C-alpha cells in the first residue's frame, strides 16, 4: 500500500512513499574457501534498509528524491568489509560518482550504517520531450539474467532485490517519435580513481528505439570511459514465444574489438490451472577468458576493469541460463534459475519461494547452490591456485519487504 500526501503551500501534488527491507544470508563455506580459513563457517550476514521516496510535480516539472538509510553487519563484512554484492546489490557509496551524496552514520568491526541519496533529479516534460538532470537510473538492453548492453549499474545475474537500480549523476534527453519509437541522449559524469571529475571516466550515449513491422529494435552508439561502444538490440515474436537479442561491439582505446551478446526467449502459459513462465538465455562475454588463471591479478585488464566497475560479473566467455516461475497459489510462487558455465562445466542453482500477502508486503526465502569442482567458477574461483578459492559455498537467504 502506497500513501500519497498533499502538503499545503506547494504548487502541485507531493507523493511520499516508503519501503523497509530486511535481508539475511547464511553461507556454508567449503574447506578450501579463503574466508573459512581466515574465520569460520557458516558465515552469517544481514542488512536493513529504509527507503523514503518523494515526488513533487508542478506543471511540467517533477522533482524526485529518494533517501536510503542502510545498515550492514555480519561475518563477511567483519572480515572483508563487504557483503556478498550479487545477492543484495544495495549501493554502499559514491566513490566514482560525480557528486558524493553518501554520508556515514556509524561503523564498527562488524557493522556499518550510512545514509544516501540514490535519486535526486529534476525532470521537465512536454508532449514529445523529456529532460532529466541529476541522479537517476537508466536501464538499457534485453537481458533477463545477463546485461551486456546495460552499461550503467546492471544487476548481477543472481541479484535478489531488483526493486530499485542504483542511480547515476546524469543528463538525459528523450524525444518521442511519431512512429512510436524514441531517441535518447545520455551523459553520465563520474570521477576517476584519483577522485577527479574527468571525461576519461564519463559516458555519453545516443540510443534509437524503433519499430519495423513486428520487429522492435534499439541502436546504440556511445563513448564509455575511454572506449567506443556500438550496440543493436532486437525483440520479435516467434509463435507463442518472445525472442530478444543484444549485440554489443566495444572498440578498446588501447586497440582491438570485443563482441558481447545474448539471445533469449520466454513463454508464459497455464498448467493445471496455475500460471507458469519459462525462459532460456545464452550469453557470450567478449571480455571473458577460456580458463580461469590461478590468481585474480592475472585476468586481462579490460575484464578486470569491468569486474571492478560492476559492469560484468562473470569472468569467462560462454553461459547458458534457464529457469522459470510457477504460481503454486495466488499468493505463493516459486522461481528457479540454473546458470551454466559452458567453458568449465560448472553450474549455479538458485531457487526461491515468495509469499505476497498483498501489494504492500513480500517475504522471500531461497537458496543458492554451486554445482562445480573447486577451481571452477561455480565451485570456488582460484585465489591462490586451486588450494585456496572463493565463492563456492551454499547460501540460504531471506528477504522481507514492506511498502507503505
SULBELGI-V786948 format. One line per field, one symbol per residue. ss: DSSP state (~ for helix, > for strand, _ for the rest). psi: psi as a letter, one per 40 degrees, with the letter a starting at -180 (. if undefined). burial: 1 if it has 24 or more other ideal C-beta (glycine too) atoms within 12 Angstrom, else 0. A space follows every 10 residues. Layout:
BEGIN
ss = ???
psi = ???
burial = ???
END
This chain:
BEGIN
ss = ___>>_____ __>>>>>>>> >>>>>>>>__ __>~~~~~__ __>>>>>>>> >>>>>>>>__ >>>>>>>>>> >>>>~~~~~~ __________ ______>___ _>>>>>>___ >>>>>>>>>> >>>>>___>> >>>>>>____ __________ __________ _______>>> >>>>>>____ _>>>>>>>_> >_____>_~~ ~_>>>>>>>> >>__>>>>>> >>>>__>>>> >>>>>>>>__ >>>>>>>>>> >_____>>>> >>>>>>>>>> >__>>>>>>> >>>>____>_ _____~~~__ ~~~~~~~~~_ _____>_>>> >>>>>>>>>_ _>>>>>>>>> >_____>>>> >>>>>>>>__ >>>>>>>>>> >_________ >>__~~~_>> ___>>>>>>> >>>_
psi = hihhhhhiei gaihhhiihh hhhiihhhhi dehdddddbi iihhiiiihh hhhhhhhhbe hhhihhhhhh hiiaddddde fiiheddgfh heifdeidhh fhhhdiiade iiiiihhehg ihhhhadeih hhhahiihhi ieiddigdeg egfiiidehd hfdhihiihi hhhhhhidee aihhhhhhii iadeehhidd eiihihhhha igbehhihhh hihhbeihhh ihiihiigbe ihiiihhhhh hideiiihhi iihiiihiih hfeihihiii hhhhheeiid hhidideeii ddddddddef dieheadhih hiaahhgdid ehihihhhhh hedeeiihhh iihhhhdaee ihhhhiihhh giiieidfeh hhdgaedhah feihhhihhh hhh.
burial = 0000000000 0001111111 1111111011 0111110000 1011111111 1111110000 0111111111 1111111110 0111111111 1111011110 1100000000 1111111111 1110000001 1111111111 1111111111 1111111111 1111111111 1111000000 0111111111 1000000000 1111111111 0000011111 1111101111 1111100000 0111111111 0100000111 1111110000 0000001111 1111111110 0100010011 0110111011 1111111111 1111111000 0011111111 1111011111 1111100000 0111111111 0101111111 1110000111 1111111111 1110
END
